[in-house]
């Protein structure tokens, strides 16, 4: 198997794996185990591995018209904490992964991000649960084809998505257009489901798939009712779109809801005969958001926002930038991370591992944690 570089002069920096290209193209043989650090593919570069053990220890950025192709491989991502490394596919780039098994260390979350007019193709790709999680980002026109593979995808764009024979479908839809929505989603085996026009997709079709969970994102100006849906997750964006009013949410927990409504000053959610699986707010700007008796997946705070939670259950929490958080009388199952200059205060809150990145700080019952 060869790594082929197309272009007019090439330089390979082995330690960073940053590829810079001009007009000269050449190929070289790869070893059985390939280690990838931080790498950027651009222009018409093609990076292809077949029948290798690929170990990822950095960010991969596939841009312009480059191609990143993995076939018949074992693909491992080695991270020190959740979402340390990302795969980005942008512009008109292509990412294909076929007949490949995905592995990761310690169960840390890992993300693949798609932008622009990227093309993504997965076939007979096998992973444990929903790591990695993929996102077709806002206003993108990505074409995604998934066959006989897990389909764990946040679709915030307008592109085309086709899933066939997927045995593990978990989806997230962003409601980014103000209005009133009344939605229901399939659960379990689905011979065919086509997304309704209100979700504003050029195409979104599932054929012979097993749907395990649907996530819906709420933001300012959105008032949504979800009916007769099992295992629905709710993402709630607070403060990002000129809605700086204080927020208070209580009792949005995992479990069946016969008929319940939760509101902020600018948005609302109603669950009718539906089962909530998880809830994750993201807090922005200078919003002060308070939560009690809620069940969270991975809430995040950004900018100068302030996050408070009491008597809540978390999978994990991450404070970014200059945000602050106070979490009391709660349980965190996985990790707490403070990055940038974020400060997280934990009071009588148990469980989880702590990660302080950059100048981020975590305090437990008033004392700075080590590390």
C-alpha positions as CSV (number, residue, x, y, z in Angstrom):
1,X,0.0,0.0,0.0
2,X,1.3,3.4,-0.9
3,X,0.7,7.0,0.3
4,X,0.5,9.0,-2.9
5,X,0.9,12.8,-2.9
6,X,-0.4,14.6,-6.0
7,X,0.9,18.1,-6.8
8,X,4.2,20.0,-7.9
9,X,6.7,19.7,-4.9
10,X,6.2,17.8,-1.7
11,X,7.6,18.0,1.8
12,X,6.7,15.5,4.5
13,X,7.3,16.5,8.1
14,X,7.2,13.1,9.8
15,X,6.5,14.2,13.3
16,X,3.6,16.5,12.7
17,X,2.5,14.8,9.4
18,X,1.7,18.2,8.0
19,X,1.8,17.8,4.2
20,X,2.7,20.8,2.0
21,X,2.4,20.3,-1.7
22,X,3.3,21.8,-5.1
23,X,3.7,20.1,-8.6
24,X,5.8,17.0,-8.0
25,X,4.0,13.8,-6.9
26,X,5.6,10.7,-5.5
27,X,4.7,7.6,-3.5
28,X,6.3,5.7,-0.6
29,X,5.6,2.5,1.2
30,X,3.8,2.5,4.6
31,X,4.5,0.1,7.4
32,X,1.8,-2.1,8.9
33,X,1.1,0.4,11.7
34,X,0.6,4.0,10.8
35,X,0.6,6.8,13.3
36,X,-1.1,10.1,12.4
37,X,-0.4,13.3,14.4
38,X,-1.8,16.6,13.3
39,X,-2.3,16.5,9.6
40,X,-3.8,18.9,7.0
41,X,-4.7,17.6,3.5
42,X,-5.4,20.3,0.9
43,X,-5.6,20.8,-2.9
44,X,-6.0,17.5,-4.7
45,X,-4.0,15.4,-2.2
46,X,-5.1,11.8,-1.8
47,X,-4.2,10.0,1.4
48,X,-5.2,6.3,1.3
49,X,-4.6,3.4,3.7
50,X,-5.5,-0.2,3.0
51,X,-5.1,-3.1,5.4
52,X,-3.3,-1.1,8.0
53,X,-3.6,-0.4,11.7
54,X,-4.1,3.4,11.8
55,X,-3.4,5.1,15.1
56,X,-4.6,8.7,15.3
57,X,-2.9,11.0,17.8
58,X,-4.0,14.4,16.5
59,X,-6.5,16.4,14.5
60,X,-7.1,15.5,10.8
61,X,-8.2,18.3,8.5
62,X,-9.3,17.4,5.0
63,X,-9.9,20.5,2.9
64,X,-10.5,21.9,-0.6
65,X,-10.6,18.8,-2.9
66,X,-8.4,16.5,-0.9
67,X,-9.4,12.8,-0.2
68,X,-8.9,10.7,2.9
69,X,-9.7,7.1,2.3
70,X,-9.5,4.2,4.7
71,X,-10.2,0.6,3.6
72,X,-9.9,-2.8,5.4
73,X,-8.2,-1.2,8.4
74,X,-8.2,-1.0,12.1
75,X,-8.6,2.7,13.0
76,X,-7.8,3.8,16.5
77,X,-8.0,7.2,18.2
78,X,-5.8,7.8,21.2
79,X,-7.0,10.7,23.4
80,X,-6.2,11.9,26.9
81,X,-9.6,13.4,27.4
82,X,-13.0,13.7,25.7
83,X,-13.0,15.3,22.3
84,X,-9.3,16.1,22.3
85,X,-9.0,15.3,18.6
86,X,-11.3,15.9,15.7
87,X,-11.6,14.9,12.1
88,X,-12.7,17.8,9.8
89,X,-13.9,17.3,6.2
90,X,-14.5,20.7,4.5
91,X,-15.1,22.4,1.2
92,X,-15.3,19.8,-1.6
93,X,-13.2,17.2,0.2
94,X,-14.0,13.5,0.4
95,X,-13.8,11.1,3.3
96,X,-14.4,7.4,2.8
97,X,-14.1,4.6,5.3
98,X,-14.9,1.0,4.2
99,X,-14.8,-2.4,5.9
100,X,-13.0,-0.9,8.9
101,X,-13.2,-1.3,12.6
102,X,-13.0,1.7,14.9
103,X,-11.3,1.6,18.3
104,X,-10.7,4.1,21.1
105,X,-9.1,4.3,24.5
106,X,-10.9,4.8,27.7
107,X,-14.3,5.5,26.0
108,X,-13.4,9.2,25.4
109,X,-15.8,10.9,23.1
110,X,-14.5,11.6,19.5
111,X,-16.1,13.7,16.8
112,X,-16.1,14.0,13.0
113,X,-17.1,17.4,11.6
114,X,-18.4,18.0,8.1
115,X,-18.7,21.3,6.3
116,X,-19.4,22.9,2.9
117,X,-20.0,20.4,0.0
118,X,-18.0,17.6,1.5
119,X,-18.7,14.0,0.5
120,X,-18.7,11.3,3.2
121,X,-19.1,7.6,2.5
122,X,-19.2,4.8,5.2
123,X,-19.7,1.2,4.3
124,X,-19.3,-1.8,6.6
125,X,-17.8,0.4,9.2
126,X,-18.0,-1.0,12.7
127,X,-17.7,0.9,16.0
128,X,-18.7,0.4,19.7
129,X,-21.8,2.5,20.4
130,X,-21.7,6.0,18.9
131,X,-18.0,6.9,19.1
132,X,-17.3,8.6,16.8
133,X,-20.1,11.1,16.6
134,X,-20.4,13.0,13.3
135,X,-21.9,16.4,12.6
136,X,-23.0,18.0,9.3
137,X,-22.6,21.6,10.4
138,X,-24.9,24.6,10.0
139,X,-25.7,25.6,6.5
140,X,-23.7,22.8,4.9
141,X,-24.6,20.9,1.8
142,X,-22.8,17.7,2.7
143,X,-23.7,14.5,0.9
144,X,-23.5,11.5,3.3
145,X,-24.1,7.9,2.4
146,X,-24.0,5.3,5.2
147,X,-24.4,1.6,4.4
148,X,-24.4,-1.3,6.9
149,X,-22.7,0.9,9.4
150,X,-23.7,2.8,12.6
151,X,-25.3,6.1,11.8
152,X,-24.6,8.5,14.6
153,X,-25.1,12.0,13.1
154,X,-26.0,15.5,14.0
155,X,-27.5,17.1,10.9
156,X,-27.6,20.9,11.0
157,X,-27.3,21.4,7.3
158,X,-29.4,21.3,4.1
159,X,-27.7,18.5,2.3
160,X,-28.5,15.0,1.4
161,X,-28.3,12.0,3.8
162,X,-29.0,8.4,2.9
163,X,-28.8,5.5,5.4
164,X,-29.3,1.9,4.3
165,X,-29.1,-1.1,6.5
166,X,-27.8,0.7,9.5
167,X,-28.3,-1.3,12.7
168,X,-27.6,1.6,15.1
169,X,-29.2,4.9,14.1
170,X,-28.9,7.9,16.5
171,X,-29.7,11.2,15.0
172,X,-29.8,14.9,16.0
173,X,-31.7,17.5,14.1
174,X,-31.2,21.3,14.7
175,X,-34.3,23.5,14.6
176,X,-32.5,26.6,13.5
177,X,-35.5,28.5,12.0
178,X,-37.9,30.2,14.4
179,X,-41.4,28.8,14.4
180,X,-43.8,26.2,15.8
181,X,-43.0,22.6,15.2
182,X,-45.1,19.5,15.8
183,X,-42.9,16.4,15.2
184,X,-42.8,12.6,15.7
185,X,-40.0,10.2,14.9
186,X,-39.6,6.5,14.2
187,X,-38.3,4.0,16.8
188,X,-36.9,0.6,16.2
189,X,-36.9,-1.1,12.8
190,X,-37.9,1.3,10.0
191,X,-38.5,0.1,6.5
192,X,-38.4,3.7,5.2
193,X,-38.6,7.1,6.8
194,X,-38.3,10.4,5.0
195,X,-37.7,13.6,7.0
196,X,-40.6,16.0,6.9
197,X,-40.3,19.3,5.0
198,X,-40.2,21.3,8.2
199,X,-36.7,20.0,8.8
200,X,-35.5,21.7,5.6
201,X,-33.4,18.9,4.1
202,X,-32.7,18.4,0.4
203,X,-33.1,14.7,1.3
204,X,-32.9,12.6,4.4
205,X,-33.9,9.0,3.8
206,X,-33.6,5.9,6.1
207,X,-34.2,2.5,4.5
208,X,-34.2,-0.8,6.5
209,X,-32.6,0.8,9.5
210,X,-32.9,0.4,13.3
211,X,-33.6,3.8,14.9
212,X,-32.5,3.9,18.5
213,X,-32.7,7.6,19.4
214,X,-33.6,10.9,17.9
215,X,-32.2,14.2,19.3
216,X,-33.7,17.6,18.6
217,X,-32.1,21.0,19.3
218,X,-34.1,23.9,20.5
219,X,-33.0,27.6,20.4
220,X,-34.5,31.1,20.6
221,X,-37.8,31.4,18.7
222,X,-38.5,27.7,18.5
223,X,-41.5,26.2,20.1
224,X,-41.6,22.5,19.5
225,X,-44.0,19.6,20.5
226,X,-42.6,16.1,20.2
227,X,-45.2,13.3,20.2
228,X,-45.2,9.5,20.4
229,X,-41.4,9.2,20.2
230,X,-39.2,6.9,22.3
231,X,-35.7,7.8,23.3
232,X,-35.7,11.4,22.3
233,X,-32.8,13.7,23.4
234,X,-33.0,17.5,23.7
235,X,-30.2,19.9,23.0
236,X,-31.1,23.5,24.1
237,X,-29.0,26.5,22.9
238,X,-29.4,29.4,25.4
239,X,-28.0,32.9,25.0
240,X,-26.4,32.6,21.6
241,X,-29.1,34.4,19.6
242,X,-29.6,37.7,21.4
243,X,-31.7,36.1,24.2
244,X,-29.7,37.1,27.3
245,X,-32.6,36.7,29.8
246,X,-31.9,34.4,32.8
247,X,-33.0,30.8,32.4
248,X,-34.6,28.4,34.9
249,X,-35.3,24.8,34.0
250,X,-36.5,22.1,36.5
251,X,-37.5,18.5,36.2
252,X,-36.3,17.8,32.7
253,X,-35.2,14.3,33.5
254,X,-34.8,11.0,31.6
255,X,-38.0,8.9,31.5
256,X,-41.4,8.8,30.0
257,X,-43.4,12.1,29.9
258,X,-47.1,11.9,29.4
259,X,-47.5,15.6,28.8
260,X,-44.9,18.1,30.1
261,X,-43.8,21.6,29.0
262,X,-40.6,23.5,29.8
263,X,-40.0,27.1,28.8
264,X,-37.4,29.8,28.7
265,X,-38.2,33.5,27.9
266,X,-37.7,32.8,24.2
267,X,-38.4,29.1,23.5
268,X,-40.4,26.1,24.7
269,X,-40.5,22.3,24.6
270,X,-43.5,20.0,25.0
271,X,-43.2,16.2,25.3
272,X,-46.4,14.2,24.7
273,X,-46.3,10.4,25.2
274,X,-42.5,10.5,24.6
275,X,-39.5,9.2,26.5
276,X,-36.6,11.5,27.2
277,X,-33.2,9.8,27.0
278,X,-30.9,12.8,27.6
279,X,-30.7,16.6,27.8
280,X,-27.8,18.9,27.1
281,X,-28.0,22.7,27.2
282,X,-25.2,24.9,25.8
283,X,-24.9,28.3,27.5
284,X,-23.5,31.3,25.7
285,X,-22.6,35.0,26.1
286,X,-23.6,36.4,29.5
287,X,-26.6,34.2,30.2
288,X,-27.2,33.0,33.7
289,X,-28.8,29.5,33.5
290,X,-30.1,27.6,36.5
291,X,-31.1,23.9,36.5
292,X,-32.5,21.6,39.1
293,X,-33.5,18.0,39.2
294,X,-32.4,17.5,35.5
295,X,-30.6,14.7,33.8
296,X,-27.8,15.8,31.5
297,X,-25.6,14.3,28.8
298,X,-22.8,16.8,28.1
299,X,-23.8,20.4,29.0
300,X,-21.3,23.1,28.0
301,X,-20.8,26.7,29.0
302,X,-19.1,29.3,26.8
303,X,-18.1,33.0,26.7
304,X,-18.9,34.8,30.0
305,X,-21.9,32.6,30.8
306,X,-22.8,31.2,34.2
307,X,-24.1,27.7,34.7
308,X,-25.7,26.4,37.9
309,X,-27.1,22.9,38.6
310,X,-28.5,21.4,41.7
311,X,-29.6,17.8,42.3
312,X,-28.7,16.8,38.7
313,X,-27.2,13.8,37.0
314,X,-24.4,14.4,34.4
315,X,-22.6,12.2,32.0
316,X,-19.9,15.0,31.7
317,X,-19.5,18.7,31.9
318,X,-17.2,21.1,30.0
319,X,-16.6,24.8,30.8
320,X,-15.0,26.8,28.0
321,X,-13.5,30.3,27.5
322,X,-14.3,32.6,30.5
323,X,-17.4,30.8,31.7
324,X,-18.2,29.9,35.3
325,X,-20.2,27.0,36.7
326,X,-21.4,25.9,40.1
327,X,-22.6,22.3,40.4
328,X,-24.0,21.2,43.7
329,X,-25.5,18.0,45.2
330,X,-25.1,16.2,41.9
331,X,-23.5,13.2,40.3
332,X,-21.1,13.3,37.4
333,X,-20.5,9.9,35.8
334,X,-17.5,10.6,33.5
335,X,-15.5,13.8,33.3
336,X,-15.4,17.5,34.3
337,X,-13.2,19.7,32.1
338,X,-12.4,23.4,32.4
339,X,-10.5,24.9,29.5
340,X,-9.4,28.5,28.5
341,X,-10.0,30.5,31.7
342,X,-13.2,28.7,32.7
343,X,-13.8,28.1,36.4
344,X,-15.9,25.1,37.6
345,X,-17.0,24.9,41.3
346,X,-18.2,21.5,42.6
347,X,-20.0,21.3,45.9
348,X,-20.9,17.9,47.4
349,X,-20.8,16.6,43.9
350,X,-19.4,13.1,43.3
351,X,-17.9,11.0,40.6
352,X,-16.0,11.9,37.4
353,X,-12.4,12.6,36.5
354,X,-11.1,16.2,36.4
355,X,-9.3,17.8,33.5
356,X,-7.9,21.4,33.7
357,X,-6.8,22.5,30.3
358,X,-4.8,25.8,29.7
359,X,-5.8,28.1,32.5
360,X,-9.0,26.4,33.4
361,X,-9.7,25.7,37.1
362,X,-11.8,23.2,38.9
363,X,-12.6,23.5,42.7
364,X,-14.1,20.8,44.8
365,X,-15.8,22.1,48.0
366,X,-13.7,25.3,47.8
367,X,-10.3,23.7,47.2
368,X,-8.5,23.7,43.8
369,X,-8.2,20.1,42.5
370,X,-4.7,18.8,41.5
371,X,-3.5,18.3,38.0
